Amino acid sequence: MRPDLEREYVEYVQARLPRLHRTAYLLCGDAFQADDIVQATLTALYVNWKRAVAADNLDGYVHRILSRRFLDERRRGWSRVLLGDRLPELPAPTESGVEERDVLVTALRSLPPGQRAVVVLRYFGDLSVEATAAALGCSTGNVKSQCARGLAGLREALPARRPVTVAEGGETR
């Protein structure tokens, strides 16, 4: 690769890496697998960088690669293999929102991979319906229906939150 193209690639990756990792994590729910997905995405991007920079929407192009890598990983049989005889211990609860993140990731895992990809790209990746459809290679109608089904699935999977009411005198119930 020419030095100027390589410099553009490095600058792009440095600017987008945290967002790509966050998106991959929300798709798969595992930090190590997210690293693998992002690495595979960035490798494919590097190989096709000359074509990628010519795309109308580079971020959409990259999210399409990312979502396809995730879906490819889910299709492989070994992705469901658990190495070890028991699940790891859950971390101790903290006040930093880790519990909420775990609840959200667990709820996302309950969705089928296609719905999960649409929900994550639309609401966590902040892509439009059209950009999500382009990233996943499907119609906008498919994105809308998968979003509706995915959000309904999340509503069922997430625990209901009680509304906080304030009683007279400022006491919360």
N, C-alpha and C positions, 0 to 999 in steps of 0.2 A: 504494500500500500504506500502511496505517496505520503511524504511527511506532512503536508498540509491537510490531507484527508485524515490521517491518523490523529493529528492534533484536534481536528473537529470532532472526531469520534470520542477521544478522551474527554474533551470538554463537555460533550453531550452526556456521556455516561456519568461523569462526576456530578453534573447538575441533577440528573434524574435517578440516580441509584437509590436514594432513600425511598422515594415514591414507588419505584419498581419493586423494591424489597417488601414494602408494606402491602402493596397489591398482591404480590405472590403469597405473602404470609396469610392474608385474609382469604385467598383462594384455597390454600391447602391446610392452613392451621398448624403448621409445623415450621419452626425457624430453619431447621437444617434442610428440609425439603424445599423451602422457599429459596434458600441459598442456591440449591441445585437448579431450580427453575430459572432463577435470574441469571446464573452462570450460563446455562444453555441458551437463554435468550440473547445475552450479550455476545456469546460466541457466534450465533447465527447472524446477529446484527453486524458484527465485525466483518464476517465473510461477505455479507451483502451490503456493506456500507455505501458503496458508490451508488447502488440502486436505491437504497433507503433515503439518502439525502435528496434524491430527485422526487420523492413522494410528496404529494400535496400536504399530507398531515403526518409528519414524522412520528409524533407521539402515538397516533392511532396505529401506525405501522408497527411500532414497537409493542404496543399493548396487544396487537393481534398475534405477534410472535409469542408473547408471554402467555396469553390465554391458550394458544394452541399447545405450547409446551406443557402447561398444566393439564389440559385435557388428554394429551398423549400419555403423560405419566399415570393418570387415573385409569387409562385403558389397559395398562400393563398389569399382568397378574401379580407380579412381585410387589406391587405397591400396597397390596392388602396383607402382606406377610408381616407379622409382628415378631421381631427378633427378641427373644427372651421369654421367660416362662410367666412373667407377671408384669402388669402395668407399672410405670414409675409412680412414686409417691407424688401427691399434689403439693405444690409449694404452700408455705404458710401464708395465710391471708395478710394482705397489707392494705394500707389506706391509699395506695397509689393508683387505684383503678385496675389492678391486675385481675381482680375477681370479675369485674365487668367485662374486661377483654376476653377472659376465658369463657364466660357465659356466651358472649357474642360469637366467638370462634366455634364453640360447641354447637350453637344454633346454626351457624353457617355450614358446618360439617353435616348437619342433618339434611341439607338440601342436596338434590341431585347435582352433579358437576356442572351441567349446562346452566341451571338456574343460579347456582352459586357464582359462576363466571359472570353472568349478566348482572346480578345484584352487586357484586364487588366492583365491576367496571363502572356501572352506572352511579352508585352511591358512594363508594369509597375511592374509586379512581376519578370520580367527577367527570365522566364522559357523557356526552349527549346521547340520545337514543340513536341518532345516525352514526356517531363515532363508535358506539358500542356494536352496532350492527356491522360496521365496516371491520372492526377489530375481530369479530367472531365469524365474519363471512356469512351472515344470515340477513334476513329481511328485518325492517324496522318493526313490522307487526309481530314477528317472532320475539324480538327484544321486549316489546311491550307485554306480550302474554307471559313470557318467562319471568319478567319483573313482577307482574301481578301474582303469579303463582309462587314465586320465591318470597315475596313479602308476606303473602298469606302463610307460607310455611314458617317464616321467621316469627310471625305473630303467635303461631301455635307453639313453637319451640321455646320462645323466650318467656321467662316468668312474668306474670302480670305485676305491674307496679301499682301499689296503692297510692292514690293521690294524697299529698300532704295537706292537711287543713290546719288553719290557725284558729285556735279558740280565743275567746275573749281574754284579754290580759296578755296576749302574745305567746301563749303556750301552744306548742305544736303537738298534733296527735297523728 
